[in-house]
Amino acid sequence: MFPKILVAIILAAGIGVGLLSLRQQRLEIMNEITAEHRKVDRTRKEIWDIQVRIAERTKPQEVQRVTSNAKLVLEPIAQPQDQRTAQAEPPQPISP
């Protein structure tokens, strides 16, 4: 009887140690994921800051002058706001 109880206690302790080990690994992985997310967020912020600086320093007249000097033909990627709203369809009335 005593050996059976001893084996059960040893197995329970082993299972407990294994579960604690798995939990510790999970916590470490979550910590690494959080650190990587912070790096990604920092990189995105740096990219946004660079984009803002580029936008602040870039003047439309200067871009037009450089592209005309280089004989480039560029097309706008977005229409001006007033043209987009002028082409939009009017909203349809809701029928009850």
Steps between C-alpha positions, in 0.01 A plus 500: 500500500779741590680457163178576312448824693866594451473438124178705485666789687807488276284493186285789627815700577640421155179608332499820708859580403419433135198731511701773669767464234244532221346803668842664533573436132165653408575812705843535339353466150231759580775733622692452174184564295435821695857615440465434126169688489670796666778489239241496220316793656826695537589431137153609382533822699841566345357441152209734571740767628712466185187522282393816683844657454495412130150646463604818681807551281339408170328782318269419208663766281844353566381147413341631183818685404721196558269265309472740207880541491534121496225478237295260709131452443331438833137428569331588828424207725199670657259753365455828683225493761254717303519275190440185702191642666372641171517152341342324796146377454235666715370287786190297430194568715409224741161342427297378796 
